[in-house]
Amino acid sequence: MGKFVLCLGFATTMNDVTTLEKEQNAPKFSAKDSQGNSYDLDGINALGKTVILYFYPKDDTPGCTTQACGFRDNMSLLDNADTVVLGVSKDNASSHDKFAAKYDLNFPLLLDEDLAIHNAYGTWREKKNYGRTYMGCVRSTFIINPEGILSHVMYNVKATGHVERVIELLNS
């Protein structure tokens, strides 16, 4: 059996992490943003939209801010591509509200305090930092086509330049 890690009140095994691949069906999800609005993958796909689902470790930290502002600043290009951007972290509604307001974010930040979406997409993983091993969110992005298929799967992405890479992939 896998080694267990208890981190921030969530127990999980380090060996039981999902790794998704391109061309697989995207895991279905339904979640709310901090305002109580619901977002459902099937519903968004039914509108013929592509979904950019990106996972980030923590609101209002340097890398996460760089990434979020990159999406914000390029939203006109993404809207023209008939794309919906959804950010996901385990932060609470109050944290999401402050982050979105501080940086004038123009896309929803989904609540995933129970890690259900993180676990479905395999983004809650073992991390190592300064010799310490712990479970945490690995910055990742998934592009899901209107048929609900993963057209691109990117784990361990760097915040800087990432949005430009996503736009290139959408245009290829």
Secondary structure, 3 states (H helix, E strand, C coil): CCCEEEECCEEEECCCCCCCCCCCECCCCEEEECCCCEEEHHHHHHCCCEEEEEECCCCCCHHHHHHHHHHHHCHHHHHHCCEEEEEEECCCHHHHHHHHHHCCCCCCEEECCCCHHHHHHCCEEEEEECCEEEEEECCEEEEECCCCEEEEEEECCCCCCHHHHHHHHHHC
